[in-house]
Amino acid sequence: MEQRWTLHIEDFGKIKQADIEISPLMLFVGDNNSGKSYLMSLLWGLLRFSREMFSFDSMYINLQLDSYSQCEKWLMENVGVEVEIKKDVQDMFISWFNDLLESNKKLLTKKIFNYPIDIGKIEIRNFQASQPLKVQWFKDVQKLSGLIIKVSKNTIGFSYGSVEKFSESDRLIMLENICWKILGNGITAPFSKGKNNGVSVYLPASRTGFMLSYKSLVQDAISRGFSPNINNESANNSVFTLPINSFLQDLSRFEISEESKYGIVADFIEENMLYGKVIVDDMPVPNVSFKPKNFKKSMPLYVTSSVVSELAPLILLLRSSIDYNLLIIEEPEAHLHPKYQVLIAKALIRLVNSGLPVWISTHSDTILQQINNMIKLYKHRSKEALMNEFNYEKIDLLNEDKVNVYQFKTVSNGKTEIQKLEKKEYGVVVPTFNDMLVELIKETKAFQED
């Protein structure tokens, strides 16, 4: 990840207040029904659809904003000059984004959840970038209208003829692209609409049920044709939230690629957890089946083990030709034996170390312990010997700087308190996990006969 920032929210459902600093590996843990999925969905929607805020009456709104005027002034002072965007300018663009977010927060949350959910405050804070974004210019004196936008890892470029030829809409387009590039560089899709590459993908907790009935659900989702535009009141008229609708639509466009960036992790899961291959045909709405190792024929998912239908969408994602920039998974431990929970944690760490940010919500102390083990092994003085003894590779180890864990705890008034958990000598300690284990051990001892 090229940047770190904190999402600050207030009065959102059960959550009174939260400050979530994004990181390459992020875990939400804690009580059921405490808002983990709500907050993860909000983060996903912020990255996937808040770019639509720029086009919602944007010209009228922006002309009223002092933050937009400051960004526009900076742009016009730097036309034709290759410039690095320093911290003060980054903060200026983030301030403009926050003003737009405040104006559109109700539309955004209604779009994500398919239901009007109040939110008191939402904003980006504490923005930091590992490398400054560079703005470049390509002079084209013959160009009379329109802009050519060139985007690379840490660079954005625009064509131009003369300053006088920039219309108000031209300036807005350039500023939109710069702002979105600063905020979402490497973790979400470019500002340009209609591109699949770079989007964030959300695997919901109910994915097994969706995989067993997805063909009819996918056809329904497509026929409804929901729009990503947050101002479209009829954009999501299904019975699902937007993360689930998006998941169903993603299933309809997975195309297997032999050159998939994360195919090697898919191989690891199939070889060590499924003992077979997930098969996809080339139908418009693809059929997904499973071919066990040493079997000649594949079988439909509804006659396979739940572990197959649970992991099939992850396999499809990892083998997809679409280059996703962020993976969000609810309860990756679902239907998995503790042995397999260790293996899925290993797979997720390998994805993070391969450059794909992974954010999960989980109730699994086994997954957390495996993450803690890899943090400890990363900095262990006998690392090489232990890696050989326990059959680990460098890609399995985890730098603690890549990890943030947040505990969700329901308090007496029904509200949720969210705490960023400290990384200590032995990893991250989750009080809600440990407290329950202590109570269980106390009961076990009490029930033992003399």
Secondary structure, DSSP 4 states (H G I P E B T S, - for coil): --EEEEEEEEEETTEEEEEEE--SEEEEEE-TTSSHHHHHHHHHHHHHHGGGGGGSSHHHHHHT-HHHHHHHHHHHHTTT--EE--HHHHHHHHHHHHHHHHHHHHHHHHHHHTS---EEEEEEEEEEESSPPEEEEEE-TT--S---EEEETTEEEEEES-GGG--HHHHHHHHHHHHHHHHHTTTS--SSTT--TT-EEEE-TTHHHHHHHHHHHHHHHHHHT--S-TT-TTS--SSS-HHHHHHHHHHHH--B-TT-TTHHHHHHHIIIIISEEEEE--SSS--EEEEETT-SS-EEGGGS-HHHHHHHHHHHHHTBSS--SEEEEE-TTTT--HHHHHHHHHHHHHHHHTT--EEEEE--HHHHHHHHHHHHHHT-TTHHHHHHHHT--GGG---GGGEEEEEEEE-TTS-EEEEEPPEETTEE--HHHHHHHHHHHHHHHHH---
